Amino acid sequence: MNEEEAQAAREYLNRLSAGQDEKIAALKEQLAELEARRKELAPRTFSGDEQAKLELEGVEDEHDEIARTPRVAEAAEKERLTHAQAQVHRANYERLLEEQSKLEDEAEELLKQYLDKQVELRDVRSKVCSEGRAAGLNITYEITSVAEKLYERGREWEVRQ
């Protein structure tokens, strides 16, 4: 999944969340209407009104069905949301994995170049010592690697901070 697909998945998550809220609000409104109708019919059923009793049973059945609907819809939306979130995380994972691999390759190449330069530097230092001695100079050459020099410079920098 590329960055565009990941962005599309994030937008889908936002739409799911907004759509879920709208559906739940509409169902709550329906439940409120049915509850009001139930309160209106209940006294009539106690006075023996058979028509009101039948209508109340229908209202209660509809109320129960609608009350179940949000739970079912919520479970389905939660599953879709979880799936969409997993897709976004997978896209981020793949993008970061690719970036990590690229950085590892670059670091490996830089390390190889560094080691090659260390060998080249060692050879030049050896020639410097040989030529200096051949010229009659009292050469005592301390060989310090670039890494050691960088480490020391870093320590000096830390002390100044």
N, C-alpha and C positions, 0 to 999 in steps of 0.2 A: 504494500500500500504506500503510495507516494504522498507527498505533503498535501496535494489537492484533495486526494481521497480522505486523508485524515481530517482536513478542514471540513469536508462535506459530512463526515461522520460526526464531528463536533456540532455542526449546525443541525443535523438530524436529532442529536441528543437534546438540543434546546427546543426543537419543535415538539419532540415527544413529551417533554416536561410540560410545555405550554398546553399542548393538546389534552394531556391527562388532567390538568387543572380545570380546563373548560368542561370536559366530560363529567368530572366529579361534581362541579358546580351545578350543571344541568340536572344530574341525577338527584342531588340534594334538594333542588327546587321541586322536582317531581315528588320526592318523598314527603316534603312539607305539604304539598297539595293533597296527597293521599291521606296524610295524617289529619289534616283539617276535615277532609271528607269523612274519615273514620269517626272523628269526634262528633260530627253532625249526625251520622247514622246510628251510633251506639245507643243513645237514649230511646230512639224509635224501636230498636230491636228488643229492648227490655220491656217495652209496652206491648210487645207481641206482634209487631208489624212484620209479616213474613217477607214482603217485598224489600223492606229495609234490611232484613236479615240476609237475604240472598245478595243484595247489592254490597253489603258489608263484607261478606265472604269473598266476593270478587275483588273488592278494594284491598282486603288483606292479602289475597293471593298476589295481586299486582305489586303491593308494597313489598312482600317477601321476595318476589322476583327481582324487583329493582334494587332492593337491599343487597341481594347476592351479586348483581351485575358489577357494582364498583369493585368488589373484592376480586372477582374474576378478571375484570379489566385491569385492575391494579397489578395483579400477579402477572398478566401478559405483558403489560407495559414495563414492569420491573425486569422481566426476562429480556425484553427487547433493549431496554436501557443498559442492562448488564452486558449484553452482546455488543452493543454499539460502543460502550466504554472499553470493552476488551479489544475491539478493532482499533480504537484510537491508541490504546497502550501498545498494541502489536505494531502499529505503524511507527510510533515513537521508538520502540525497541529496535525495529529494523533500521530506521534512520540512524540511530545512535550506534548500532552495531557496525554499520557501514562507515560512519565517521571514525569509530574506534579502530577499525581495520586500516583505514587510510592513515591515521596518525601512527599506528604501529609500524606500518610500512615506511613512513617518512622517518620515524625514529631509528628504525633498523638501518636505513640508508645513511643517515647522519652518523650513526655509530660506526658503520663500515668506513665511511670517509674519515672519521676521526682516527680509527685504528690505522688506516693506510697512512695518514699524515704522521702519526706517531712513529711508524716504521721509517718513513722518509726522514723525519726529524732525527731519529736515533742514528741513521746512517750519516747524515750531515754532521751531527755532533762528533761522531767518531772520526770523520775526515778532518774536522776542525782541530781536534786534539792531536791527530797524527801530524798534520801540517805544522801545528804550533810547536810540537816537540822536534820535528825535523828542522824547524827554523831556530832551534836552540832556546825556545821559550820554556819557562817552567810553568807548564799548564796543569792546573788542578781544576778540572771542570766538573761541577756538580750537576748531575743530570736530574732534572726535575720535570715530571710530565706536565702536560698542559692541564690535565685534570687536577693535579696537586696545586698548580698555580691558581686555577679557578677557585678551588676550595679555599685557599688562603685569602684570596681577594674577597670572597664571600664572607669569610670570618671577619676580615677587616671592616667590611661594609656594615656587618651586624654590630660591631663594637661602636662604630660611629653613630648608629641609630640610637 
